[in-house]
Amino acid sequence: MTPPRITLARKRRGLTLAELSELAGVSLQSLSNYETGRTAPRRTTVGAALLSAIGTLSALSDPTGR
């Protein structure tokens, strides 16, 4: 899950950083750090929570939306 794909998927869902952080159960600061690439979400709980909150893996699989 790369930073640009997290941002793209969030925006496709029409979510703000605050809304996604609440849905995923992570702090706003952590989510901001994930999107800017300062830190990476753990592939376990946090990564799964982000994917669940964003929706589907398809939102992350193709940045062109195809």
Secondary structure in CASP SS format (residue, H / E / C, confidence):
PFRMAT SS
TARGET T0000
AUTHOR 0000-0000-0000
METHOD secondary structure of the structure
MODEL  1
M C 1.00
T C 1.00
P H 1.00
P H 1.00
R H 1.00
I H 1.00
T H 1.00
L H 1.00
A H 1.00
R H 1.00
K H 1.00
R H 1.00
R C 1.00
G C 1.00
L C 1.00
T C 1.00
L H 1.00
A H 1.00
E H 1.00
L H 1.00
S H 1.00
E H 1.00
L H 1.00
A H 1.00
G C 1.00
V C 1.00
S C 1.00
L H 1.00
Q H 1.00
S H 1.00
L H 1.00
S H 1.00
N H 1.00
Y H 1.00
E H 1.00
T H 1.00
G C 1.00
R C 1.00
T C 1.00
A C 1.00
P C 1.00
R C 1.00
R C 1.00
T C 1.00
T H 1.00
V H 1.00
G H 1.00
A H 1.00
A H 1.00
L H 1.00
L H 1.00
S H 1.00
A H 1.00
I H 1.00
G C 1.00
T C 1.00
L C 1.00
S H 1.00
A H 1.00
L H 1.00
S H 1.00
D C 1.00
P C 1.00
T C 1.00
G C 1.00
R C 1.00
END
